[in-house]
């Protein structure tokens, strides 16, 4: 199905804001003239006129903090005017607007963003006010990375890491542009996007013994072509994660040479001055006494911090390790956990797993990979990828999970396990059994299918108004004739990579398979004889 190919560079519509001098309320109307609607339906490619049976426009009114005041969606039809009105807006309110035109095959099918745009902010005044929106044809720019074999003492060069961006299409990616090209001794630690879609990447350069960590800023301009590099002057500090808040501030998790972690607010103003930051102290209960803390991932809504941490507490007789999704407030650079608002994800007491937690029924090898906040919800990626687990089990799966956040910061489970593979597949290989005799060994493998279930999600690699774009990294398995002994069977493992789009409106997943090696791991090997044999092919 082709998308509409016309491009609108002029203002598609104006918002006329009127408020009477005798009332404190105003109404705001978005008018899409019929000639503009007509241009959406028609293009130089006549076949595009009937691409999508259903076309809609969604208009969202935002406050000064970019939070939604109201949102409305209406059908648009050729040769008609479309008007959306918001009422009861107080005079003096600072607002902006965003609008998106969607196309879909029918009311229940996936919606595609055809055009989108945002306005500048204005303050509503008595009389007539105007907001100009420019809608442009949409593309999805994804940022890809390759850390498939990071440097080690045994392999100092590793596989040269790379960072690139490309346009996501329905069948793959196109127009790949390298940002960091096959840099030896380099690892892409983490990256994030601010509200203007600018890219910030933490890069580790093992060849630079004095200042190995840097943050590279790539301003967005229909791509990422320019770069400014800010280095860290502190040799003993590692940078683990980076996150941007909705108000434009940057935060990172750092670890000192004593192993102490903290969240810091970053200041990147002058490359000559390098990375400057203000430290935020973790909740006292997390680090005092016999307690220990390991931050797994975090995000912020601009006011509260949401931190996934592994906390270990102990006494002479009892040791408890729990993974918590904590809601924290900040005052004078001190984080304070709102324990009533937080939620336990998993816990173990004296090596016995506790029941009743969010992920109690999931594998103990579950990883908590990335977390983001959008309009009152937290979106978490979890991953469970292990090639060989005794006895004869393999995992290559993961999930997107959502949590609601109330105004007071209280977190509650919403949808857990989106795209998670719960159905095992069976594979065979010729190998030794427990009696040291050969037979066909059965593997029970929980492996994503790349169509409705994840291989192993690792990171959000793009942010759009109504979509999350996810990097998916894992493996597939197939039973086939052994390459060395054709009359015997082996179970062959191969890397699988995909970019997955989660539609926030439809709550649906769409998978686009990628060729080549990307993201975290290179999975290559086979089960035969005594178990898994890793290869570098």
C-alpha positions in Angstrom: 0.0 0.0 0.0 1.6 3.3 -1.1 1.5 6.4 1.1 0.4 9.7 -0.2 3.4 11.5 -1.7 2.4 15.1 -1.8 4.3 17.6 0.3 2.8 20.7 2.0 5.4 23.4 2.8 3.0 26.3 3.4 0.7 26.7 6.4 -2.0 24.1 6.0 -4.4 25.8 8.5 -4.7 28.5 11.1 -6.2 28.4 14.5 -8.4 31.4 15.2 -8.7 32.0 19.0 -11.4 34.3 20.1 -12.4 35.4 23.6 -14.9 37.9 24.6 -13.9 40.9 26.7 -16.6 40.1 29.2 -15.5 36.5 29.9 -12.4 34.6 31.0 -13.0 31.8 28.6 -12.1 31.4 24.9 -12.8 28.9 22.2 -10.2 27.8 19.7 -11.0 26.5 16.2 -8.9 24.6 13.8 -10.1 25.1 10.2 -8.7 22.9 7.4 -9.8 24.5 4.1 -11.2 22.2 1.4 -8.4 23.1 -1.0 -5.9 21.8 1.5 -7.9 18.7 2.1 -8.0 18.2 -1.6 -4.3 18.3 -1.8 -4.0 15.5 0.7 -6.2 13.3 -1.4 -4.4 14.1 -4.6 -0.7 14.0 -5.7 1.3 13.7 -8.9 0.9 10.0 -8.6 -2.8 9.5 -9.4 -2.8 6.0 -7.8 -2.2 7.7 -4.4 -5.7 9.3 -4.4 -7.2 6.1 -3.2 -4.3 4.8 -1.0 -6.3 5.0 2.2 -10.0 4.5 2.6 -10.1 6.5 5.9 -8.3 9.7 6.5 -8.4 11.6 9.8 -7.0 14.7 11.4 -6.0 14.8 15.1 -5.4 18.2 16.7 -3.9 18.5 20.2 -3.8 21.6 22.3 -0.8 21.8 24.6 0.0 24.0 27.6 3.2 25.8 28.3 4.9 22.6 29.6 4.0 20.7 26.4 1.3 18.7 28.3 -2.0 18.0 26.7 -4.9 20.3 27.4 -7.3 18.6 25.0 -7.3 16.5 21.9 -9.8 15.9 19.2 -9.9 13.7 16.1 -12.2 14.1 13.1 -12.7 12.4 9.7 -11.7 14.5 6.7 -13.4 14.1 3.3 -12.5 15.5 -0.1 -14.1 18.8 -1.1 -15.3 19.6 2.4 -14.1 22.0 5.2 -13.1 20.3 8.5 -13.3 22.3 11.7 -12.2 21.3 15.2 -13.1 23.5 18.1 -11.8 23.6 21.7 -14.0 25.4 24.2 -13.4 26.8 27.7 -9.8 27.9 27.3 -9.0 30.6 29.9 -7.7 33.9 28.6 -4.1 34.3 29.5 -3.3 30.6 28.9 -0.1 30.0 27.0 -0.8 27.3 24.4 0.5 25.7 21.3 -1.0 23.2 18.9 0.0 20.1 17.0 -1.9 18.4 14.2 -1.5 15.1 12.4 -3.3 13.7 9.4 -3.6 9.9 9.4 -4.5 7.4 6.7 -5.7 3.8 7.2 -7.3 1.0 5.2 -10.3 0.8 7.5 -11.4 1.9 11.0 -9.7 -1.1 12.7 -6.5 -1.2 10.7 -3.1 0.4 11.5 -3.0 4.2 11.1 -0.1 5.8 9.2 1.0 9.4 9.8 0.9 11.2 6.5 1.5 14.8 7.7 2.4 16.3 11.0 3.3 19.7 12.4 3.5 21.9 15.5 3.1 25.5 16.2 4.9 28.1 18.3 3.4 29.0 21.7 1.1 32.0 22.1 -0.7 33.6 25.0 -4.5 33.7 24.5 -5.6 37.4 24.6 -9.0 39.1 24.2 -10.0 39.4 20.6 -8.7 37.3 17.7 -5.5 35.3 17.9 -3.8 33.2 15.3 -1.6 30.1 15.5 0.0 29.0 12.3 0.6 25.3 11.8 2.9 23.9 9.0 2.2 20.3 8.2 4.9 18.4 6.4 4.9 14.9 5.0 6.2 12.5 7.7 9.1 10.1 7.7 10.4 8.0 10.5 14.1 8.6 11.2 15.6 5.8 13.4 19.0 5.8 15.1 20.8 2.5 14.9 23.9 1.2 16.7 26.2 -1.8 16.5 27.9 -3.0 19.7 27.8 -6.7 18.7 31.3 -7.4 20.0 32.6 -4.8 22.3 36.3 -4.6 23.2 37.7 -7.1 25.7 41.1 -8.0 27.1 41.1 -11.0 24.9 39.9 -9.2 21.8 41.2 -5.6 22.3 39.8 -4.4 18.9 36.4 -6.0 19.3 34.1 -5.3 16.4 34.3 -1.6 15.6 31.2 0.0 16.9 29.1 2.2 14.7 26.2 4.7 15.1 24.0 5.6 12.1 20.5 6.9 11.2 18.2 5.8 8.5 14.6 6.2 7.2 12.3 3.4 8.3 10.1 2.0 5.5 7.5 -0.7 5.5 10.1 -3.2 4.2 13.3 -2.2 6.0 15.5 0.9 6.2 16.8 3.2 3.5 19.2 6.1 3.2 21.6 5.0 6.0 24.0 7.7 7.0 26.9 6.9 9.3 27.6 9.1 12.4 30.3 7.0 14.0 31.9 4.6 11.5 33.6 1.4 12.6 35.5 3.0 15.5 37.8 0.5 17.1 37.9 0.3 20.9 34.6 2.3 20.9 31.3 1.4 22.5 28.0 3.2 22.1 26.9 3.3 25.8 23.5 5.0 25.4 21.6 7.7 23.6 18.4 9.7 23.9 16.3 12.4 22.1 15.1 15.7 23.4 11.7 17.2 22.5 13.2 18.8 19.4 14.4 15.3 18.3 18.1 16.3 18.8 20.3 13.2 19.5 22.7 12.9 22.5 25.0 9.8 22.5 27.3 8.6 25.3 30.4 7.2 23.6 33.2 5.3 25.2 36.6 5.4 23.5 39.0 2.9 25.0 42.0 4.3 23.1 41.6 7.6 25.0 43.0 6.8 28.5 42.6 10.3 29.8 39.0 11.1 28.8 37.4 8.0 27.4 33.8 9.1 27.9 32.2 11.8 25.8 28.7 13.0 24.9 28.1 13.8 21.2 25.2 16.1 20.3 23.6 15.8 16.9 21.0 18.6 16.2 18.1 17.3 14.2 17.5 18.8 10.8 15.7 16.1 8.8 18.7 14.0 9.8 21.8 14.2 11.9 24.7 15.7 10.0 26.5 18.0 12.4 28.1 17.0 15.7 29.4 18.7 18.8 31.5 16.7 21.2 31.7 17.3 25.0 34.3 15.2 26.9 34.4 14.2 30.6 37.5 15.3 32.5 36.9 12.8 35.3 38.8 9.6 34.5 37.2 7.7 37.4 33.6 8.3 36.4 31.7 6.1 34.1 28.5 7.3 32.3 25.9 4.6 32.1 22.6 6.1 30.9 21.3 9.3 29.4 17.8 10.7 29.4 16.1 13.9 28.3 13.0 15.4 30.1 10.0 17.0 28.5 11.3 20.5 29.5 14.6 20.0 27.6 16.9 19.1 30.5 19.4 16.3 30.2 20.2 13.7 32.9 22.6 10.8 33.2 23.5 8.0 35.6 27.2 8.0 36.5 29.2 5.6 38.6 32.2 6.7 40.7 35.4 4.7 41.1 34.0 3.4 44.4 31.0 2.0 42.6 28.6 4.6 43.9 25.9 5.6 41.4 24.0 8.9 41.2 21.8 10.7 38.8 23.2 14.0 37.5 21.8 16.9 35.5 24.0 17.7 32.6 25.1 21.0 31.3 26.5 21.1 27.7 27.2 24.7 26.7 30.9 25.0 25.7 32.8 22.0 24.2 36.0 23.5 25.6 34.6 23.2 29.1 33.4 19.6 28.5 30.7 17.9 30.4 29.5 19.7 33.5 26.9 18.3 35.9 25.0 18.8 39.1 24.7 15.6 41.2 21.4 14.4 42.6 21.7 12.1 45.6 19.8 8.8 45.7 17.3 8.1 48.5 19.2 7.6 51.7 17.5 4.3 52.5 18.9 2.9 49.2 22.6 3.3 50.2 22.7 3.4 54.0 23.8 0.6 56.3 23.9 -2.8 54.6 21.9 -1.7 51.6 23.2 -1.6 48.1 21.7 -0.1 45.0 22.2 -0.6 41.3 20.2 1.6 38.9 19.0 -0.4 35.9 17.3 2.4 33.9 15.4 5.6 34.6 13.4 8.5 33.2 11.7 11.7 34.3 8.6 13.7 33.5 10.3 17.0 34.3 9.2 16.9 37.9 9.4 13.4 39.3 12.0 10.7 38.6 11.1 7.1 37.8 13.9 4.8 38.6 14.2 1.0 38.2 16.7 -0.1 40.8 17.9 -3.4 42.1 18.1 -3.0 45.9 19.7 -5.5 48.3 19.2 -5.4 52.0 20.4 -7.9 54.6 20.8 -8.9 58.2 22.5 -11.9 59.9 19.7 -14.2 58.8 17.9 -12.6 55.9 18.9 -11.1 52.6 16.4 -9.6 50.2 17.0 -8.5 46.7 14.2 -6.6 45.0 13.8 -4.8 41.7 11.7 -1.7 42.2 10.1 0.8 39.9 10.3 3.8 42.2 8.6 7.2 42.1 10.9 9.9 43.4 10.5 13.6 44.1 13.5 16.0 44.2 14.3 18.8 46.6 17.7 20.4 47.0 19.2 17.8 44.7 18.1 15.0 47.0 15.8 12.2 45.6 13.2 11.0 48.0 11.2 7.9 47.3 7.5 8.0 47.6 7.2 4.4 48.8 3.4 4.3 48.6 3.7 5.4 45.0 6.4 2.9 44.0 5.9 -0.7 42.8 7.9 -3.9 43.3 8.7 -5.7 40.0 10.4 -8.7 41.4 12.1 -9.9 44.7 14.0 -12.8 46.1 14.5 -13.5 49.8 17.3 -15.9 50.9 17.4 -17.2 47.3 13.7 -18.0 47.2 11.7 -16.0 44.7 8.7 -14.2 46.1 5.3 -14.4 44.5 2.7 -11.7 43.7 5.0 -9.2 42.1 4.7 -7.8 38.5 7.3 -10.1 37.0 7.2 -13.0 39.5 6.1 -15.4 36.8 8.8 -14.3 34.3 12.3 -15.8 33.9 14.9 -14.8 36.6 17.2 -13.8 33.7 14.8 -10.9 32.8 16.6 -7.6 31.9 15.1 -4.2 32.4 16.4 -2.3 29.4 14.7 1.1 28.7 12.1 3.3 30.3 10.3 6.4 29.0 7.4 8.6 30.2 4.7 9.9 27.8 1.4 11.6 28.8 0.9 10.0 32.2 2.3 6.5 31.3 5.6 4.7 31.7 6.7 2.4 28.9 9.2 -0.3 29.9 11.2 -2.7 27.7 12.1 -6.0 29.3 14.3 -8.6 27.6 15.0 -12.3 28.2 17.6 -13.7 25.8 19.7 -16.7 26.8 21.0 -19.2 24.3 21.4 -22.1 26.7 19.7 -22.6 30.1 19.9 -25.9 32.0 18.1 -28.2 31.3 17.8 -27.7 27.5 15.9 -24.5 27.4 16.5 -21.3 25.3 15.0 -17.9 25.5 14.9 -15.1 22.9 12.0 -12.9 23.8 10.9 -9.8 25.6 8.0 -7.4 26.0 6.8 -3.8 26.2 5.0 -3.1 29.5 3.0 0.0 30.4 2.3 1.6 33.8 0.0 4.4 34.7 1.2 7.4 36.7 -1.2 9.5 38.8 -0.8 13.2 39.4 0.8 12.4 42.8 3.3 10.1 41.1 1.7 6.8 42.1 2.5 4.0 39.7 0.2 1.1 38.9 0.5 -1.8 36.4 -1.3 -1.3 33.2 -0.5 -3.7 30.3 2.2 -6.2 31.1 3.8 -8.5 28.5 2.9 -6.8 25.2 4.6 -8.9 22.5 5.9 -11.5 24.9 6.4 -15.1 23.6 4.7 -17.5 26.0 4.4 -20.5 23.6 7.5 -22.8 23.4 8.8 -24.3 20.2 10.6 -27.7 20.1 14.0 -28.2 18.4 16.3 -31.2 18.3 20.0 -32.0 18.1 22.2 -35.1 18.2 23.9 -35.0 21.6 24.8 -36.7 24.8 22.1 -37.5 27.4 22.6 -37.8 31.1 23.8 -41.4 30.6 26.6 -40.3 28.3 24.9 -42.0 25.3 23.9 -40.2 22.1 20.3 -39.5 21.1 18.2 -36.7 19.8 18.1 -34.1 22.5 15.0 -31.9 22.8 15.2 -28.2 23.3 12.2 -26.2 24.6 12.8 -22.7 23.2 10.7 -19.6 23.8 11.6 -17.5 20.7 9.9 -14.5 19.3 8.5 -14.7 15.8 9.3 -11.2 14.6 5.6 -10.7 13.6 3.7 -10.3 16.9 6.3 -11.2 19.5 9.7 -9.7 20.2 13.1 -11.4 19.8 14.5 -9.3 22.6 13.8 -5.5 22.8 16.8 -3.5 23.9 16.1 0.3 23.4 13.8 3.0 22.1 15.5 4.2 19.0 13.1 7.0 17.9 10.3 9.1 19.5 7.3 10.3 17.6 4.1 12.0 18.7 2.0 8.8 18.6 4.6 6.0 18.2 7.4 4.3 20.0 10.2 2.9 17.8 12.0 -0.1 19.4 15.2 -1.9 18.6 14.7 -5.7 18.7 17.7 -8.0 19.1 17.7 -11.8 19.6 18.0 -15.0 17.7 16.1 -17.7 15.8 16.7 -21.4 15.9 16.2 -24.2 13.3 16.8 -28.0 13.4 18.8 -29.1 10.3 21.4 -31.5 9.1 24.8 -31.1 10.8 27.3 -29.3 8.6 30.0 -31.7 9.7 27.9 -34.9 9.9 25.0 -34.7 7.4 23.3 -37.8 8.8 23.0 -36.1 12.2 20.9 -33.1 13.4 22.0 -29.8 14.8 19.9 -26.9 16.1 21.3 -23.8 14.4 21.2 -20.4 16.1 21.2 -17.2 14.0 20.9 -13.5 14.9 17.6 -11.7 14.3 17.2 -7.9 14.3 14.1 -5.8 13.8 12.8 -2.3 14.3 9.3 -2.4 15.9 6.8 0.3 15.9 4.3 0.5 18.8 1.2 2.7 17.9 0.2 4.5 21.1 -3.4 5.1 19.8 -4.1 1.6 18.4 -1.8 -0.1 21.0 -0.5 -2.3 18.2 3.0 -3.6 17.1 4.4 -3.6 13.6 7.7 -5.4 12.9 10.2 -4.5 10.2 13.1 -7.1 9.9 16.6 -5.8 9.4 19.4 -7.4 7.4 22.9 -7.5 8.9 24.2 -7.1 12.5 22.8 -4.4 14.8 22.4 -3.5 18.4 23.8 -5.6 21.3 24.8 -9.2 20.4 25.8 -11.4 17.5 24.2 -14.7 18.0 25.9 -17.4 15.9 26.3 -21.1 16.7 24.6 -24.4 17.0 23.6 -27.1 19.5 25.4 -30.4 18.9 27.1 -33.1 20.9 27.6 -31.6 24.4 25.5 -28.5 24.0 25.8 -25.0 22.5 28.8 -24.3 20.3 29.4 -20.6 19.6 30.8 -19.6 16.2 32.1 -16.3 14.8 30.5 -16.8 11.4 
